[in-house]
Amino acid sequence: MENIYEAYTKTVNNRIFYFVKKKVSYPELAGAPVVLEEYGMHSDFLKACSLAHIVDENIIHQLMQSLQLVAENAKVVTMSKEKSINKVVVRGAHSVLSRLGLAGI
């Protein structure tokens, strides 16, 4: 059994859609046809891969290269070292509940 992956684009109503297919072939069986196993179509390439249940990063990268797509670079956002807002919210909520006598602690 061999998996065959295929990706192509089509323009529908002036919008590009990505089509991703996962096919299975059985070379050990003479004359067996290639069977379409998974299929995905979406205007977002990664969503199309997700719909086709393709999660292997290497396969996704190969499909992107076949379509001549360039992966977007991730942006690193620095965080300040101030107190976490979650602690402030939890303390404030606990304070309000304890004032109402509902905290029971």
C-alpha positions in Angstrom: 0.0 0.0 0.0 1.3 3.4 -0.9 -0.1 6.9 -0.1 -0.2 9.5 -2.9 -0.7 13.1 -2.0 -1.9 15.7 -4.5 -2.5 19.5 -4.2 -3.7 22.0 -6.7 -5.5 25.4 -6.8 -8.6 26.6 -8.5 -10.1 30.1 -8.7 -13.8 30.2 -7.9 -15.6 33.6 -7.9 -12.2 35.4 -8.0 -11.0 33.6 -4.9 -8.3 30.9 -4.8 -9.2 27.6 -3.3 -6.8 24.9 -2.3 -7.6 21.3 -3.1 -5.7 18.5 -1.3 -6.2 14.8 -1.9 -4.8 11.7 -0.2 -5.0 8.6 -2.5 -4.1 5.0 -1.8 -2.6 2.6 -4.3 -2.1 -1.1 -3.9 0.9 -2.0 -6.2 0.9 -5.5 -4.8 -2.5 -6.1 -6.4 -2.3 -6.2 -10.1 -4.8 -4.0 -11.8 -6.1 -2.4 -8.5 -7.3 1.2 -9.0 -6.0 4.1 -7.1 -8.6 5.0 -4.4 -9.3 8.5 -3.1 -9.1 8.2 0.7 -9.3 11.8 2.0 -10.2 15.1 0.4 -10.1 18.7 1.5 -11.0 22.0 -0.1 -10.7 25.5 1.5 -9.4 29.0 0.8 -6.8 28.4 3.5 -4.2 25.8 2.6 -3.6 24.5 6.1 -7.4 24.2 6.7 -7.6 22.2 3.4 -4.9 19.8 4.7 -6.7 19.5 8.0 -10.0 18.6 6.3 -8.1 16.0 4.3 -6.7 14.6 7.6 -3.1 15.4 6.6 -1.1 16.3 9.7 2.4 15.2 8.9 4.6 18.3 8.6 6.9 16.8 6.0 4.0 16.0 3.7 2.4 19.4 4.2 5.8 21.0 3.4 6.1 18.9 0.2 2.6 19.9 -0.9 3.4 23.6 -0.2 6.5 23.3 -2.4 4.5 21.7 -5.2 2.2 24.7 -5.1 5.1 27.1 -4.7 3.7 28.4 -1.4 5.9 30.1 1.2 5.3 29.4 4.9 4.6 32.5 6.9 7.3 33.3 9.5 6.2 33.3 13.1 6.4 36.5 15.0 7.9 36.5 18.5 6.2 38.8 21.0 8.0 39.7 24.1 6.1 39.6 27.4 6.7 42.1 30.2 7.7 40.7 33.6 4.8 42.3 35.4 2.3 40.4 37.6 0.0 38.1 35.7 -3.5 39.5 35.1 -4.9 36.0 35.9 -3.7 36.2 39.5 -5.2 39.7 39.9 -8.6 38.5 38.5 -8.6 35.4 40.7 -7.7 37.3 43.9 -10.3 39.9 43.0 -13.0 37.3 42.5 -12.1 35.5 45.7 -12.2 38.8 47.6 -15.7 39.5 46.3 -17.0 36.0 47.0 -15.5 36.0 50.5 -17.2 39.3 51.2 -20.5 37.8 50.2 -19.8 34.8 52.4 -19.9 32.4 49.5 -16.3 31.3 49.4 -16.5 29.2 52.6 -12.7 29.2 53.1 
